[in-house]
Amino acid sequence: MGLDGVVPYPPEFAERYRRLGYWRDETLDAVFGELFARHHDRIALQSGEETITYAELGQRSASLAGFLYGRGLRRLDRVVVHLPNSAEFLLVYFALQKIGVIPILALAPHRRLEIDHFVKLADAVAYFGSDPELAREVRDANAGLRDTFTLDELKAIPPTAPPPPIDVDPTDPCVLLLSGGTTGIPKLIPRTHNDYLYNSRAAAAVQDITAESRQLCVLPLAHNMPLACPGVQGFLMAGGRVVIGTSTKAPDVFELIEKHRVTHVGGVPALYIRWLADPAHSRRDLTSVELLQSGGQRLQPEVRRRMAEAFPNAFVQENFGMSEGTLFFVRRDDPEDVRLETVGRPVSADDEVRLTDEDGREVADGEVGELTVRGPYTLRGYYRVPDYNARQFTADGFYRSGDLMRLHPSGSYLVEGRIKDLVNRGGEKISAEEVESVILTHPSVRNVACVPFPDPVLGERMCACVIVRKGHTLTLEALTRFLLDAGMAKFKLPERLELMVDFPLSTFGKVSKKALAERLR
C-alpha cells in the first residue's frame, strides 16, 4: 500500500514506461547497494580531507540505517533533512533509502517558518539539522516530531549492525523535493524510485560520464540538479567520483578543481559570473574540466564566451530543469546557434511537451506558450494539495509549469519568461506571495507587492513595494529584522524597499506587478 497524498501514475502509463525500459522496478538502495559492492575500492566521495570509497559509503550508510531503524524509523515515515553539503548529507540520504524512509530535502537557509510547515504538512517524525538551537525550537513546536539529530550527533553515532531487509516498493516516493513555491511556502514533490533513477540515467546520458569522471558539487545537495540531474546519483551510477565543496568562493572552487582534477562542474550563471570576475581563475590549472553545466536562469552569450576562455577544454552545457521532472539539455553536436540561444531539448523520447495559451490550446510553432508537460519522470501531483493539483494539472495529466517557452526551428526550446509570481535570485526561485503574506502581518503595513528588479550578477533581486498605515513609517532594516524574527530564510528577504501611496492597477482591478517592475527599472 502506497503513501496517502501521493498521486500515482495511471496504470497504462506505468506499464508503458516499464515496457520501454525507463522504469526498471528497482529501488535506490538496490541500485546503489550493488554499485557500492562493484566499485568497492574506488573513491566515491571527497569531502574536505575525508576520502570515502564506494565500499565505505555502503558500509557507513548501512550502519547509520541500522541505528535509525533502532530508533524507530520505518518504511514510508517522513523526515526533514536540513543539512549542509557534507559526507553526512549523503550518508543520511542513502541510509534512509535502505529503510524506506522518505526525506524532505530542506535548503540550508530555511528556518523555522519553512521547517515547521514541512513537518506539519508531511507529518514528519524526525528532523536532521546542523543547528542545535533550531533543532530544539522545531522539536518544541511540533508535538508529532519524535526525534531530532544534529550534525555533531550524526558524526558521533557508533557503528551499528545493518537493519533487517526492508521491502520497499519502487513506486513509493524515495524523496520529497521542494517546488519553486508559486503560491506560499514551497509544495512537496514526490519522486518515486522508478522515476528518480531514470531521471539520473537520462541526464547522465547527455553528459558523457564515465568511471573516470569527477564532479565538483558546490551547489546545495538538497537541490535537484546537484543531487540527480545527473548529479551525485548520476556520477555514482557510472562509478565516478563526487567532490563535495562547502564554499562557492572562486579561490576555493578553483583550488578544488585543480587539486582533484575535476571534469564536470554544475553551477548557475550568477556563480559563473562571480568566478570569472575573480583573478584566481588565471592562477589555477582548470584544463581538467570537460563540461560546465549551467541552469536556473538564462546564460548570456558574453558569459558563455568568458567561460570558454577560462575553461579552455570545457563544453558549456546550458540546461533547463525543474524539481517536478522534465529536463532540457543542449548537446555537444548541436549547431552553434542552438547551443548559444536555446536550453536544448528534453532528455527523454517520451517527454511530451506542449506549449499552450491561456485557454490550454497549443500555440503555433515559433509562438510563446506555457510549458505543459508529462512523461516518465514528471510528477502527476504535488503531495497532499488536491485543490492546488486541480489547477496545476490538466485532465489528461499534463503539468502546467508556469514557464514560458518558444520552439526553435531546430526542435530545441527557448525560455521566454514565466507566468509564475516568482523572483529568480541567482537561480533560487522565491515566491512573492509567501514573502508578502508575512510582510502583511507587520503592524505598519497596509498593503504590499513584492516584485523583481534587475541585477547584473543575480539576474533579479526582490523589492518590497509597501503602502504603510496612516501615521506609520518603515525602513528596510526594520522590515528585514521583522522577517528574520518571523523565521524567514535570509535568501528570501527583500533587498530594496519602496514606500508608495498607491499601487498601479490592471484593467481587472488587480495590482499590476508588471507596471511596478517597470517603475523600478
Buried (B, 14 or more C-beta within 10 A) or exposed (E): EEBEBBBBBEEEBBEBBBEEEBBBEBBBBBBBBEBBEEBBEBBBBBBEEEEBBBBBBBBBBBBBBBBBBEEEBEBBBBBBBBBBBBBBBBBBBBBBBBBBBBBBBBBBBBBBBBBBBBBEBBBBBBBBBBBEEBBEBBBEBBEEBBBBBBBEEBEEBEEBEBBEEBEBBBBBBBBBBBBBBBBEBBBBBBBBBBBBBBBBBBBBBBBBBEEEBBBBBBBBBBBBBBBBBBBBBBBBBBBBBBBBBEEBBBBBBBBBBBEBBBBBBBBBBBBBBBBBEBEBBEEBEBEBBBBBBBBBBBBEEEBBEBBBEBBEEBBBBBBBBBBBBBBBBBBEEBEEEBBBBBBBBBBBEBBBBBBBEEEBEEBEEEEBBBBBBBBBBBBBBBBBBEEBBEEBBEEEBBBBBBBBBBBBEBEBBBBBEBBBBBBBBBBBBBBBBBBBBBBEEBEBBEBBBBBBBEEEEBBBBBBBBBBBEEEEEBEBEEBBEBBEEBBBBEBBBBBEBBEBEEBBEEEEEEBBBEEBBEBEE
